[in-house]
């Protein structure tokens, strides 16, 4: 089957409202020019539309015109490369999903090791450097640590309430995930390590937290304006 025919056949099987690119067809680099011409013809026929360089979608057709994919689908090409996760959404957009705030960010933050800047219609996003190499297995844990890092700056959420919400989430993690959190937390600022240590000591006394303790300066204090009723173990981690 010729490249152009294979592309058309594959696209007809794709659902509407989903983005796709060259990686979804398994096209060899030497066939890119042929593929580009085939895609250009399909755009002219209205079967697909271009989202960004190398990324396309089948529009949902309505009486009011063609609809673009939703926000999460539009961001997908920036979060994945060749089907592999390379980035994740962080900041207020993430904290809204975590029920830490009701506010939504005007500009979405994407944690990544590469520079990302999106300004397409209602979708506006910028990149912030991730503290670890992002994978499908660890991105949610990194998002949790981001929330600890930003805990004093989460809109419409007190530190005490954030600790309460995040503690419940932490308790839902099994020991393996909690150990992964400790490993990644060592890459974050000291205040994150101290707060995670205090929360882990409070919710799971059996887990080994010595790596977090050893990574901290014993004379450094961390001002979060918490009470022992908010986090009983805070004094062990010099949190005030």
C-alpha positions as CSV (number, residue, x, y, z in Angstrom):
1,X,0.0,0.0,0.0
2,X,1.3,3.4,-0.9
3,X,2.2,5.9,1.8
4,X,-0.6,8.3,0.9
5,X,-3.2,5.5,0.8
6,X,-2.0,4.2,4.2
7,X,-2.2,7.7,5.7
8,X,-5.8,8.2,4.5
9,X,-6.9,4.8,5.6
10,X,-5.4,5.3,9.1
11,X,-6.9,8.8,9.5
12,X,-10.4,7.6,8.6
13,X,-10.0,5.2,11.5
14,X,-8.9,7.9,14.0
15,X,-11.7,9.3,16.3
16,X,-12.7,12.9,16.0
17,X,-11.4,15.4,18.5
18,X,-8.0,13.6,18.8
19,X,-4.6,14.9,17.8
20,X,-2.1,12.8,15.8
21,X,1.2,13.1,14.0
22,X,3.8,11.3,11.9
23,X,4.7,8.9,14.8
24,X,1.1,7.5,14.7
25,X,1.7,6.2,11.2
26,X,5.1,4.6,11.6
27,X,6.4,6.5,8.6
28,X,10.1,6.3,7.6
29,X,12.0,9.6,7.4
30,X,12.5,9.1,3.7
31,X,8.7,9.2,3.2
32,X,8.2,12.4,5.1
33,X,8.0,14.6,1.9
34,X,5.4,12.2,0.4
35,X,3.5,12.2,3.7
36,X,3.5,16.0,3.9
37,X,2.0,16.3,0.4
38,X,-0.7,13.7,1.3
39,X,-1.6,15.5,4.5
40,X,-1.8,18.8,2.6
41,X,-4.3,17.3,0.2
42,X,-6.4,15.9,3.1
43,X,-6.4,19.4,4.7
44,X,-7.7,21.0,1.5
45,X,-10.4,18.3,1.4
46,X,-11.4,19.3,5.0
47,X,-10.8,15.8,6.4
48,X,-8.1,17.0,8.8
49,X,-6.8,20.3,10.2
50,X,-3.4,21.4,11.3
51,X,-2.9,22.0,15.0
52,X,0.8,22.8,15.0
53,X,3.9,21.7,13.1
54,X,3.6,18.0,12.5
55,X,0.4,17.7,14.5
56,X,-3.1,17.4,13.1
57,X,-6.7,16.5,14.1
58,X,-10.0,15.5,12.7
59,X,-12.4,18.3,13.6
60,X,-15.8,17.6,15.1
61,X,-18.3,19.1,12.6
62,X,-21.3,20.9,14.0
63,X,-24.0,23.3,12.8
64,X,-21.9,26.1,14.2
65,X,-18.7,25.0,12.4
66,X,-15.7,22.8,13.1
67,X,-14.6,22.3,16.7
68,X,-11.1,21.9,17.9
69,X,-10.0,19.2,20.3
70,X,-10.4,20.0,24.0
71,X,-7.6,21.6,26.0
72,X,-6.1,18.4,27.3
73,X,-5.9,16.9,23.7
74,X,-4.4,20.1,22.3
75,X,-1.7,20.0,25.0
76,X,-0.9,16.3,24.4
77,X,1.7,16.9,21.6
78,X,3.7,19.0,24.0
79,X,3.5,16.4,26.8
80,X,4.5,13.4,24.7
81,X,7.1,12.7,22.1
82,X,6.8,9.5,20.0
83,X,4.3,8.2,22.5
84,X,6.6,8.8,25.4
85,X,5.7,11.2,28.2
86,X,8.2,14.1,28.4
87,X,6.3,16.7,30.4
88,X,3.3,17.3,32.6
89,X,0.9,20.1,33.6
90,X,1.8,21.8,36.9
91,X,1.0,25.0,38.7
92,X,-2.5,26.3,39.4
93,X,-4.1,24.1,36.6
94,X,-2.8,21.0,38.4
95,X,-3.6,22.3,41.9
96,X,-7.2,22.9,40.7
97,X,-7.4,19.2,39.6
98,X,-6.0,18.2,43.1
99,X,-8.9,20.2,44.7
100,X,-6.4,22.6,46.3
101,X,-7.8,25.7,44.6
102,X,-10.9,26.6,42.6
103,X,-8.9,29.1,40.5
104,X,-7.7,28.4,37.0
105,X,-4.5,29.8,35.6
106,X,-4.6,32.2,32.7
107,X,-1.4,30.6,31.4
108,X,-0.8,26.9,31.9
109,X,2.5,25.7,33.3
110,X,4.2,22.7,31.8
111,X,7.0,21.0,33.6
112,X,9.6,19.8,31.2
113,X,13.3,19.7,30.4
114,X,12.7,21.5,27.1
115,X,11.4,25.0,26.3
116,X,7.7,25.1,25.5
117,X,5.6,28.2,24.7
118,X,2.1,27.9,23.4
119,X,-0.2,30.8,22.4
120,X,-2.9,29.4,20.3
121,X,-6.4,30.9,20.8
122,X,-7.6,30.1,24.3
123,X,-4.6,27.8,24.9
124,X,-1.7,29.6,26.5
125,X,1.1,27.8,28.2
126,X,4.8,28.1,29.1
127,X,7.4,25.7,30.4
128,X,9.0,25.5,33.8
129,X,12.0,23.3,34.4
130,X,11.1,19.9,35.9
131,X,13.2,18.7,38.9
132,X,13.6,15.2,37.5
133,X,13.4,13.5,34.1
134,X,9.6,13.1,33.5
135,X,8.1,9.6,32.8
136,X,4.7,8.1,32.7
137,X,5.5,6.4,36.0
138,X,6.6,9.5,38.0
139,X,4.8,12.6,36.7
140,X,2.0,12.4,39.2
141,X,4.5,12.1,42.1
142,X,6.4,15.1,40.7
143,X,3.1,17.0,40.6
144,X,2.6,16.2,44.3
145,X,6.0,17.5,45.2
146,X,5.4,20.6,43.1
147,X,2.3,21.3,45.3
148,X,4.5,21.0,48.4
149,X,7.0,23.4,46.9
150,X,4.3,25.9,46.1
151,X,2.2,25.3,49.2
152,X,2.5,28.9,50.4
153,X,1.5,30.3,47.0
154,X,-1.6,28.2,46.1
155,X,-4.5,30.7,45.6
156,X,-7.5,30.5,48.0
157,X,-5.9,27.7,50.1
158,X,-4.3,28.0,53.5
159,X,-1.1,26.0,54.2
160,X,-3.0,24.1,56.9
161,X,-5.8,23.1,54.5
162,X,-3.3,22.2,51.8
163,X,-1.5,19.9,54.2
164,X,-4.8,18.2,55.1
165,X,-5.7,17.6,51.5
166,X,-2.2,16.5,50.5
167,X,-1.9,14.2,53.6
168,X,-5.0,12.3,52.5
169,X,-3.5,11.9,49.0
170,X,-0.2,10.8,50.6
171,X,-2.0,8.1,52.7
172,X,-3.5,6.7,49.5
173,X,0.0,5.9,48.1
174,X,1.4,2.5,48.8
175,X,4.9,2.1,50.3
176,X,6.6,1.8,46.9
177,X,5.1,5.1,45.8
178,X,6.0,6.8,49.0
179,X,9.6,5.6,48.6
180,X,9.6,7.0,45.1
181,X,8.5,10.3,46.5
182,X,11.4,10.3,48.9
183,X,13.8,9.6,46.0
184,X,12.5,12.5,43.9
185,X,12.1,14.8,46.8
186,X,15.9,14.8,47.2
187,X,16.0,16.8,44.0
188,X,13.7,19.5,45.4
189,X,14.4,22.4,47.8
190,X,15.0,21.6,51.5
191,X,11.5,22.9,52.5
192,X,9.9,20.3,50.3
193,X,12.0,17.5,51.9
194,X,11.2,18.7,55.4
195,X,7.4,19.0,54.8
196,X,7.3,15.6,53.0
197,X,9.3,14.0,55.9
198,X,6.9,15.5,58.5
199,X,3.9,14.3,56.6
200,X,5.3,10.8,56.0
201,X,6.3,10.4,59.6
202,X,2.8,11.4,60.6
203,X,0.9,9.1,58.2
204,X,3.3,6.2,57.9
205,X,5.7,5.8,60.9
206,X,7.0,2.6,59.5
207,X,8.6,4.0,56.3
208,X,12.3,4.9,56.3
209,X,12.8,8.6,56.1
210,X,16.4,8.9,57.1
211,X,17.5,10.0,53.6
212,X,15.2,13.1,54.0
213,X,16.5,13.8,57.5
214,X,20.2,13.4,56.5
215,X,19.7,15.8,53.5
216,X,18.6,18.7,55.8
217,X,20.7,21.2,57.7
218,X,19.8,20.6,61.4
219,X,19.8,24.3,62.2
220,X,17.6,25.4,59.4
221,X,13.9,26.2,60.2
222,X,11.1,26.3,57.7
223,X,8.3,28.9,58.3
224,X,4.9,27.6,57.2
225,X,2.8,29.0,60.1
226,X,1.5,25.5,61.0
227,X,0.3,24.3,64.4
228,X,0.8,20.8,65.8
229,X,-2.9,20.2,65.4
230,X,-2.3,20.7,61.6
231,X,0.8,18.4,61.5
232,X,1.8,16.7,64.8
233,X,5.3,15.9,63.6
234,X,6.3,19.4,62.5
235,X,8.8,20.1,65.3
236,X,10.8,17.0,64.4
237,X,11.5,18.7,61.0
238,X,12.0,22.3,62.3
239,X,8.8,23.5,60.7
240,X,7.3,26.5,62.5
